[in-house]
Amino acid sequence: MLVKYKKSNNKVAMGLLSFTAMQHKVDTLQMTIQKYEEDPNWQLYLWKENDDFIGLIGVELNEYTFTVHHASVIPSYRNEGIGHKMVDKIQQLHEPLAMCSSYQMKDFLGKCWRSFHPI
């Protein structure tokens, strides 16, 4: 289930964000989370199963598109289709906007979704 990020989920979100290839330093993680907290066009969602947060997806909304900037799944849950589920739900949530990908997420989205446009 996709759940919108709340400040009370800060540590969980930072942990999940740390699994992305570009997010390892604490100050970088804090700046990224701050961007999602302060900019209404940047939205962060957590994926919850059986009362545990196991994934994360972050998007930037534009007039006609939304861009996926971050996505991660806890390593022990990878290759179980969680990424596909997150991408499907985020697409449904933001229809009719077209889904795009940041450069860093293009390979991930390419595996999960066929109708996206890398930027």
ZIMOJO-V979511 format. One record per backbone hydrogen bond with DSSP energy under -1.0 kcal/mol. CO is the residue of the C=O (numbers start at 0). NH is the residue of the N-H. If there is no record, write none. Layout:
[[CO;NH] [CO;NH]]
//
This chain:
[[0;47] [2;45] [5;8] [6;9] [8;12] [9;13] [10;14] [11;15] [12;16] [13;17] [15;18] [16;19] [19;22] [24;28] [25;29] [26;30] [27;31] [28;32] [29;33] [30;34] [31;35] [32;36] [33;37] [34;38] [38;41] [40;60] [42;58] [43;4] [44;56] [45;2] [46;53] [46;54] [48;51] [51;48] [53;73] [54;46] [55;71] [56;44] [57;68] [57;69] [58;42] [59;66] [63;97] [64;61] [65;99] [66;59] [67;101] [69;57] [71;55] [73;76] [74;77] [80;84] [81;85] [82;86] [83;87] [84;88] [85;89] [86;90] [87;91] [88;92] [89;93] [93;96] [97;65] [98;116] [99;67] [100;118] [104;108] [105;109] [106;110] [107;111] [108;112] [116;100]]
//
